[in-house]
């Protein structure tokens, strides 16, 4: 179909040319011009056609002349385009190879790109990525460092240099690069995150607090997360201070409690510092404040031991103060059962615990039920609950307490993890819980009453059979 239209177009052009020639030769008159001593006469139509042909020839000659003049430039431009295509292909393939983990291909393509690419930034970018793919962190850091000196490459170069330095183990250099990036006017959030992460991983709590304040001011972290992170940082700082700086530690813990009252380690350690100073009343106030915000069994354990060899009545009064601060909470209900057992009210304790185990029969509750049933005088049922405790689920909060009754004994890595676990999510998970480490035996009372307080009320014998919770009644033979 296309050839047919081309053929028709040629025929029409030939016919139009013939008609134009016929019209030109039919024009009257002549055109004369001297040629030497003679006068030559040409018909007007022929002269017109000659002028048109001469103009076309001159135009063709001019086009050929200009084409020859611009030909070297076009050849140079074509070479540049060819080099650019090769460089772009090498850069794209090299970056893909580096991201895909093909270290050899990335290095080979990086060398190829260096021969063709004209933009120094792209060559350095691929060189750095290829070095990273080959675990050549020193070479990567060098390439990223050179990129920081080029226009538009400072932020990316600093990020890459910080990462490479961190991989080399040079945290000081990595922190310096992140700090340089944080000083730039940019909306990128990695400078704050990288700098903060490095400082937290090193346990540099004071500097991390300063960086956190800077990030909060710039909107890099949400206000609630910033408060919770700050509470963890203040607590970690206080715990790590030597005994000679007790006043600074107490101030840091006070700041932690003000920042996030629902962070139990802050209330625990704050009350513990006051307890060592003999300020039991003030320590109890701190524990009640923490219990009101977020009840935790470690706070109750410390409340029991605020005064060494204290009377049972005083201990019960302090524990009731915690219950009154948050009476509907599960921990307050457990504490109610423990107080009942301390007073040998075994039936009252069993009634409270029975409702709790129906909700969630954890190992801790099973052991408490075992203690209550032993006190009540039903050893068979007590043994059954003791066996159930072996396979029951553990409680994360209870695992915060070690076998000696101490709590929140995190190392530096534990505190660093807590900055994000509690700071960003609100979780409290001790490594002891995940590693199935030993914890305080539930039902064990660490605070003993004074010797002159009289012996505890002896257990009463069972007054008829005790009906256990239906879900856990023994099978009938």
Helices and strands as residue ranges (DSSP letters): H 2-25, E 30-35, E 38-43, H 44-100, H 103-116, H 120-133, H 137-147, H 154-168, H 171-182, H 190-202, H 205-217, H 223-240, G 243-245, H 246-259, H 264-276, H 280-293, H 297-304, H 312-325, H 330-342, H 346-359, H 363-376, H 379-391, G 398-400, H 412-420, I 421-425, H 431-434, G 451-453, G 470-472
